[in-house]
Amino acid sequence: MVTSEGLSGSPPAQAAKQHGVTSPISVAGPTEADIRRSLELEKFLVDAGLYETSEETQKREEVLSQIDQIVKDWVKQLTHQRGYSDQMVQDANAVIFTFGSYRLGVHGPGADIDTLCVGPSYVNREEDFFIILHDILADMEDVTELQPVPDAHVPVMKFKMKGISVDLLYASISVLVVQQDLDISHGSVLYSVDEQTVRSLNGCRVADQILRLVPNVEHFRTTLRCLKFWAKRRGVYSNVTGFLGGVNWALLVARVCQLYPNANPSMLVSRFFRVYTQWRWPNPVMLCSIEEDDLGIPVWDPRKNPRDRLHHMPIITPAYPCMNSSYNVSTSTLRVMMEQFQNGNKICEDIDLNKAQWSSLFEPYLFFETYKNYLQVDIIAADADDLLSWKGWVESRLRQLTLMIERDTNGMLQCHPYPTDYVDSSKQSSHCAFFMGLQRKEGVSVQEGQQFDIRATVDEFRHSVNMYMFWKPGMEIFVSHVRRRQLPSFVLPDGYKRSRPARLMSQQQADKISRREECGVNSTDRRLKRKRSSEEMADLKTSRPEKRASVSPQRTESVSPECSSRSSRTSLVSSVEDNSEVLPTGNVNSIIATNAERTPDNKNDVNEVVRRNSFDNLSIASNKDKSVSTRELSSMSGITCHTELCEEVQRDTGSNGGSDSQCSSLGEVLDVNPELLLDNGCIDIGFQDVTEELKPNVAIGIFLKAREGVNAESTQKLSLTSTA
């Protein structure tokens, strides 16, 4: 946009085009280093196999053409059966649209095709789609793994056709004849339809709108492809289990593209983590203003709709009616994602400084080395086909188990559902299992004897799962508690357990060897000391309550195992409390002042982002709601101080403002320094293995009630130590 020429005769100034609800944070383009890093990133993505071949692309097009013909014949058949005229039968039609990764152009080999079938008003979803069309597909040789999910938030039918995974939705619109050139982005398709139809239609409408709102579609696609791959590697890609799905990641990436319109993919990946590490949830991420229509369909508005205030991570869709696409996110899953954002931000900073390669960003998440306690959800069915549908249903309900545990423990027991299922091939019946990591809330002191009784919670979960309308004999679900050292071999790499103490020993081997030499104590003496300390501790146990700490009075240079355990736990609790989640902060005014010569409007841009991302400045707000103080705006802003968001400006001018403070994850805290175990720092593998078996002084008990028919010995008291 060109401004009018002033009286001084100066040439017109070129203003930065605004994408989204705020002005860009930076309009800087890539440097030579950024261009080089982008080429390296794209090469990495190609080598990782994220792009499909031309043969696969052609096969997808053939499958879509076949599905389109199937639904057209299906609608004509129903029209004829219901007694409509021959002309109506001839004109009867259904149209297939695509959305999701395929429509956005970021699908890869093996990815499913998200499709929507739009049919006339007299063809319904409940009977015509999920029964009649289901039976038609079931009789086709090319169709396998047919799985209807009618009770999902967006009802879907999943299947494979010629080996290509397809998710098929259905929307019945208020017309008798669906035109082949139907414009699905027009608001008229929403007239007189139910909420499930609105949600089904919104997938296509949102995908089209995203592509319209990003400044550079190709840069958006490369960045989104990268971030989706990262999310899958880090275990945070799954909308159904409470993390983020494809549309959520697309909206987050699109917003970063709006804030940095001239950035290339390597810059956008780095800025992605920088922005969302700083983002102050539950302030919403929006690509455009929320608009209301005369259709009367509710839109996301936390001031009018009390339920919207409960959303933890609002990511608002840009098409009417604007909705929160991330309603599944819970307190626990948001915590996990924020930890992963922090980790990704740190690695990208190292990549920008040439201290790391792109491969380090995509290291897989070691879920089974992060927690001490897990819930194992075993799913069993009579055959593979039954297991497929049964597993899909149970997986869709796992999020409810997370919410129930958070509810019944007042948020004190945190769950980390892992979105990968594992199969025990040694079992006779069809089987798979999901796992949840368990830990108490960080920074909360534990009272002795405190327990979480979740038997009723698990019973409630089982009852809701057993309401499955397609339940068949043989479909069973079992929930049990396992400690890390008790994890089944089929979940671990190569079928064996990896010892965390052994991993720690390899990392600190040189230091330990030097300490042993300084101590002057050989391995035989150490074993004798441990043996004598254990015998003396056993004698003391006869006169002291169980789980009390004891120290051998004769051997002051050695600490008994129980005392070591207590010291480790005390250190852990203080570490957790001292490292509570605190977002990095800094003096943004000083940063802006430092860079005033280069970006004179940067302060206004930052303030605009702060203002427009607050709850009270949604476009649908009334005028009386817009009188907000500066302090209120800063407390409601989506980005904290924008210290790290302005780092690209600092690098260009040579300033070093900002804060690099990071929020420690509990996974980092759990590995207590082995030097705490002995006063003289002399330890070996044998002693550290013992620490896994130590009984805690303070325990948080979890009780699970076994399903009817399970052996009595499988019903057990579950215990979480204070270090869990």
Secondary structure, DSSP 8 states (H G I E B T S, - for coil): -B----TT-----B-----SSS--S------HHHHHHHHHHHHHHHHTT-S--HHHHHHHHHHHHHHHHHHHHHHHHHHHHTT--HHHHHH---EEEEEHHHHHT---TT--EEEEEEE-TTS-IIIIIIIIIHHHHHT-TTEEEEEEETTSSS-EEEEEETTEEEEEEEEE-S-SS--TT--TTSGGGGTT--HHHHHHHHHHHHHHHHHHHSS-HHHHHHHHHHHHHHHHHTT-B-TTTTSB-HHHHHHHHHHHHHHSTT--HHHHHHHHHHHHHHB-TTS-B-SS-----TT------TTT-GGGGG-SS-BB-SSSS--BTTTT--HHHHHHHHHHHHHHHHHHHHHHTTSS-HHHHT----GGGT-SEEEEEEEEESSHHHHHHHHHHHHHHHHHHHHHHHHHTTT-EEEEE-S--B--TTSSSEEEEEEEEEEE-TT----TT-EEE-HHHHHHHHHHHTT-TT--TT-EEEEEEEEGGG--GGGSGGGS---HHHHHHHHSHHHHHHHHHHHT--HHHHHHHHHHHHHHHHHHHTTS-TT-----SS-TTS--HHHHHHHHHHHHHHHHHHT--------HHHHHHHTTTT-TTHHHHHHHHHHHTSGGG-TT--GGGG---HHHHHHH-SBSTTTGGGHHHHHHHT---S-------HHHHHS--GGGGSTT----HHHHHHHTT---SSEEEEE----TTS-GGG--EEEEETT-
